[in-house]
Amino acid sequence: MNKWLRICAQVCLAAGLGLLLTGGPALAADAPAFVPGEVVVWAQDGVSEAAVRNAGADANCEFVRACLMPGVYLLRVKSAGGAAPTAAQTTDAVNALKPSPLFRWVGTNRIYRYLDTVPNDPRYREQWHLPLMNMPQAWDLEKGKDGIIVGVVDSGVTVSHPDLQGRLLPGYNASGGSTTDVTDNDGHGTHVIGTIVAATNNGIGVAGVAYEGVKVLPLKGGDGGTTITAIVDALQYAQTQGVHAVNMSLGAPTTSDTPPAQLPPDEAKIVQMARAGVVFTIAAGNSFTDGNPPITPAYLAQLEPNIICVAACDKLKRQAPYSSARKYTTITAPGGNQETAPTDGVLSTYLLSSGGYEFLQGTSMAAPNAAGVVALLLSAGAAPSEIKEALTSTADRSMMTTVPSDAYGYGVIDAYAALLKAGVSVTVVEPDGTGGKASQGGIPRNPDPVETMRPLIRIAVNQIEPSNLTVKLNGAIVTSWTVENVTRTVKDLQGNDVPVVYEAVIQGVDMPAGQNVVEVSGVKPGPPDRVVTDTRKFVIQPRQIAAGRSLISIPYYQEDATPETYFGLTFRLARWMPLENRYAIYAPMVGTDPGASFSPPDVRPRPEGDPAPKYPVGLAFWADTESVKPVLTKGQAMPAKPFIIPLRGRGSLGVPINWNMVGCPFPFDVPFNALLVDTPEGRITIGAAVDRGYVLPNIFSYDGANGYTFRTLPDGALRAWEGHWIGVTTQADIALVVPPARATRSATAVASVADRSGWKLRLAASTAGQNDTYNFLGVSSGASDGRDLADVAKPPMVSPYVTVGIQNSDVSGGLLAQDMRSAGGQKVWDVVVSTDVANADVTVRWNAVASWPRNVKLLWTDVATGQTVDMRTRASVTFNAGPNPTPRLFKVSAVPATGNATRITNVAVRTGSTRATGAVQIGFTLSNAATYDVRVLGADGRPVATVGSRAAQAGDINLVWGGRDAAGRSVPAGTYLMQIKAIGSDGDVVRVIQPFSMVR
């Protein structure tokens, strides 16, 4: 027996680390709840590794590594004198990092323990747990199929074990050292894996639950326990290998049955994979006799139908005395109770050095029993979404008084009954909706509406012949459905192949807006006859194009559709023609340029492998509409395969950037960094295409409130129903390859701020209902004064427009939406503000994204008038475009602030008898040459009279006000304000207000 494992079990019991193992007295020593000195951070989307390093350094942590899960990093606390960091230092570092907006989650590297108890007993061959789950009868229906993969996060595996030959895939070591070395030094992982897939009918050893076809992917998390970072890496690797199920016989205590709003990265990864269709079997915990605390990750079972929390029973189906009992328990499986007899544990494979087989007990043994049954259900054709319902609805409840219960969940697994249930089924797969199987699991759902009037309806059918299937749509029987994607057939009496596992598909049927209902029933003749049903309710709600201007795309293909099909006659579409460097306009009341039609001659967007273009999918258009336009498409979404959008290169146009308008080809967002590019050197990632000079790293979109906005790799997405701009910097034509990869829609884009050594200013222009607000200039230590990736070129605008751009000699004929310069020294930006709206008042505003230092003065100069203003004291300027608008040039100068700023001193306001009755003397001193303006204001701040306004040299100024308002009337006695304002030659503005009293 492994001595270390016994010691570890006792230490865990004493510490209460979620395993709370049974058997053996507790030791006085405490086992750590986390790895001292290790801090795990999960960064927000778009936060760079450099930013993580800097934040860690500020919290006295050094950077260790990036985990396989994007955005998750491991830091280590620095300790003086080479001493090991303490637990207190670790929690101090966590508390220092938690307030940072860079991170969505910060915590210690929690330790998980494997959930078994390990008595030192001889080997036995009795596998009572298999008939308890009705496995012999179940094997008559299913023994396992090739292609089903179960990942096991545990202590590794004895790869050379004779009972596991042919049952394993090459695994992954997430615990350190060689990533391919999954050697089990503990025995726990070998036992768990043998329970699931040990070879059977081979004349040796034991039988596994799923002993044919099914393979296990060993994922070593560590010997005796594992950590958050190891679990994250193991699950990320498992996802890349296409696992169908994951067993986790491990856990740690947590404080509440309710998961926090922001899950730690390991728990979030479990939920993410479950939502993607991976079924998790997770041990419930062995802590019932030690306070019965909630256990993570088992408590995640209440969040997702594909997460199953497995409790343990003994050979009489009684609750095992150690088995945790919480409200989130899903199901119970044999885990053993060696308090009654050593052989009352679960027998499975073990370390060869310890005899090769062993009896163990714990929820660690129960979970892989459930995982094996899950693998059989998947092999029988059950969908992941059907697994939990198949297990819970067929479980043995004979020992229960209430269902469900904390101890048993819905009962003890009956594999035979579950296979009978899941092996015959009908499931509406598409479209998304509610009702029937879509609403199982007790989790409220709010699916997106269906956007096409002819949605594709797909029904997955298992073990039902087409003649025994009935489909109804809105109460009426549908007879025009077709059989597709047949994966299993049987022979009828005439020897013909009859489909029994297939998809029933309804397409080309017009459906009304609002709620629609699909009802499906199937019969498998008996005796007894088995009847299965499903219902799907979905809402058809056409996408609406807002009134005014939008940059749109349409992700549905409807053969022979034209713009008039969707928009009627009162609209205008515009599309940029990159080969002609102009806009094509399509407006039925004016003219219809084919370049802005739904089948333009210059581009052929299409799904990969399909030579026919699928217009208008993949295209983008400016749409100007007088009212809201519902898009009443009868088209179909593109298949789940890459979509190809040709991009035109610079060719012989003589421009540094050729702008291409592109549309998202799918009715969901696709991450910008997931895009690929077909180039003369082959297909490469979008990041590599930027590095090799094919495209710009920015993606532009548009909204009416802000005008153009942009995101820079790795941020951004092709958004469903929106148009975008991609800048091509190579001469050759290339193609954008859009994979069907869903992105989570993020918040509105916000430009990144300058680093600590710099600053950034945002410029916005508006006029006549047009806006352009997403423009930036500033300095950064990482930028250069020439063109670099910190500078963002700007695509052309469509009429009518207002636009702000920064001129740059490296972008001939074009403007920048962002121009960042190197830190230090005086800087000057040439800012061009343009509109084509005659006689419009154009207002330019600015505000700091990252505050500029006090030692920098920003000046705004109108080149046409010579007027200069200090941008600290003004927030906007306005000019009129005139009857024939032309671009207006301004200069923004960043100059070192000097100590000789304009000042107004020695202010005196006197009334008295030395002058005519009511006269007021005003005196003040200017420190520099300036233009002064002196006015009298009422006590409420309203203007009363102007005393004087002119340019003057430095020195004393003396003025007299005769006590009359702007209309020449004597003002009444009372309190007034004397406002003295001076504007220096550099645009610096200073103001002084002095109250005084008029006496009559």
Secondary structure, 3 states (H helix, E strand, C coil): CCHHHHHHHHHHHHHCCCCCCCCCCCCCCCCCCEEEEEEEEEECCCCCHHHHHHHHHHCCEEEEEECCCCCEEEEEECCHHHCCCCHHHHHHHHHHHCCCCCEEEEEEEEEEEECCECCCCCCCCCCCHHHHCCHHHHHHHCCCCCCCEEEEEECCECCCCHHHCCCECCCEECCCCCCCCCECCCCHHHHHHHHHHCCCCCCCCCCCCCCCCCEEEEEECCCCCEEHHHHHHHHHHHHHCCCCEEEECEEEECCCCCCCCCCCHHHHHHHHHHHCCCEEEEECCCCHHHCCCCEECHHHHHCCCCEEEEEEECCCCCECCCCCCCCCCCEEEECCCCCCCHHHCEEEECCHHHCCEEEEECHHHHHHHHHHHHHHHHHCCCCHHHHHHHHHHHCECCCCCCCCECCCECCECCHHHHHHHHCCEEEEEECCCECHHHHCCCCCCCCCCECCCCCCEEEEEECCCHHHEEEEECCEECCCCEEEEEEEEEECCCCCEEEEEEEEEECCCCCCCEEEEEEEEEEECCCCCEEEEEEEEEEECCCEECCEEEEECCCEECCCCCHHHHHCCCEEEEEEECCCCEEEEEECCCEECHHHCCCCCCCCCEECCCCCCCCCCCCCEEEEECCCEECCCCCEECCCCCEEEEECCCCCCCCCCEEEEEECCCCCCEEHHHCEEEECCEEEEHHHHHHCCCECCEEEEEECCCEEEEEECCCCEECCCEEEEEEECCCCCEEEEECCCCCCCCCCCCCCCCCCCCEEEEEEEEECCEEEEEEEEEEECCCCCCCCCCCEECCCCCCCCEEEEEECCCCCCCEEEEEEEECCCCEEEEEEEEECCCCCEEEEEEEEEECCCCCEEEEEEECCCCCEEECCCCCEEEEECCCCCCCEEEEEEEEECCCCCCCEEEEEEEECCCCCCCCEEEEEEECCCEEEEEEEEECCCCEEEEEEEEEECCEEEEEEECCECCCCCECCCEEEEEEEEEEECCCCEEEEEEEEEECC
